[in-house]
Every structure is written in C-alpha cells, then in structure tokens.
Amino acid sequence: MKEVTTNGVLAALEGVDHLHVTKEDFSTDLSKLGMDSIMFIGIVVALEEAFDCEFPDAKLLPTEMKTIQDMVDVLQELYEEQIR
C-alpha cells in the first residue's frame, strides 16, 4: 500500500466522472457534492487503485463513509496497520 497524501487523494479523484473535489471539500457530505451510488463505487475503486489497497467490506457503505475525509481516515488506518 502507498502512503496516503492529500495530493494523492486529489489525483485519484480526478478520474471519477462528475466529481470535482478540492481539499476544502474533504469534510463535505458527499451527497451535497452530487454523489450517488455509482459515484460512490467510482470513488472507492479510484482510491483502492491509487493506494493499492482494499477497503474493508464493513466500510463499503455510503453511511460509513459520508465524506472524502472518512475515506482518507480509513486509508490511513490501513496504511498504519501495514507499516506496524
């Protein structure tokens, strides 16, 4: 797994159709950014590919990861578990 950085997250999200996110949007509820279930899957896939990891199944719900920051937090936890 790669180290989680803000620039890495932003770069990964550039490829998600109809999603325009800045660092300031990280704490915004994704539904307010126009997210639907297809976009949620696109975000998850983009982040998994960019950081060479897999989100735990229990987290793969929009209710568990409501913001980009929630996703970054999960990525950071996965990264920290790996380096221990």
C-alpha positions in Angstrom: 0.0 0.0 0.0 1.2 3.5 -0.8 1.4 6.3 1.7 -1.8 8.4 1.9 -1.3 12.0 0.9 -3.8 14.8 0.2 -2.3 15.2 -3.3 -2.5 11.5 -3.9 -6.2 11.5 -2.9 -6.9 14.5 -5.1 -5.1 12.9 -8.1 -7.0 9.7 -7.7 -10.4 11.5 -7.6 -9.7 13.5 -10.8 -10.6 10.3 -12.7 -14.1 10.0 -11.2 -16.8 11.2 -13.6 -18.8 14.2 -12.5 -16.9 14.7 -9.3 -15.0 17.9 -8.7 -13.3 17.9 -5.3 -10.9 20.2 -3.7 -9.2 19.8 -0.3 -11.8 22.1 1.1 -14.5 19.6 0.1 -12.9 16.7 2.1 -15.3 17.3 5.0 -18.4 18.0 3.0 -21.1 15.3 2.9 -20.7 13.6 -0.5 -24.4 13.8 -1.1 -24.0 17.6 -1.2 -21.4 17.1 -3.9 -23.9 15.2 -6.0 -22.8 11.7 -5.1 -25.0 8.8 -6.0 -24.3 5.0 -5.5 -22.4 4.8 -8.9 -20.2 7.7 -8.0 -19.5 6.2 -4.5 -18.3 3.0 -6.2 -16.2 5.1 -8.6 -14.6 6.9 -5.7 -13.8 3.7 -3.8 -12.4 2.0 -6.9 -10.2 5.0 -7.7 -8.8 5.2 -4.2 -8.2 1.5 -4.0 -6.3 1.5 -7.3 -4.3 4.7 -6.4 -3.2 3.4 -3.0 -3.0 -0.3 -3.9 -5.3 -1.4 -1.1 -8.8 -2.7 -0.5 -11.4 -1.1 1.8 -12.9 -3.4 4.4 -16.3 -4.7 3.4 -17.9 -3.2 6.5 -16.8 0.3 5.3 -18.2 -0.1 1.8 -21.4 1.8 2.6 -22.2 5.4 2.0 -23.4 5.6 5.6 -20.0 4.5 6.8 -18.0 6.9 4.6 -20.0 10.0 4.1 -17.1 12.3 3.3 -13.8 12.1 1.4 -12.2 12.6 4.8 -13.9 9.5 6.1 -12.4 7.6 3.3 -9.0 9.1 3.9 -9.2 8.1 7.5 -9.9 4.5 6.6 -7.0 4.6 4.1 -4.7 6.0 6.8 -5.8 3.2 9.2 -5.0 0.6 6.5 -1.6 2.2 5.9 -0.7 2.3 9.6 -1.7 -1.3 10.0 0.6 -2.3 7.2 3.7 -0.5 8.5 3.4 -1.9 12.0 
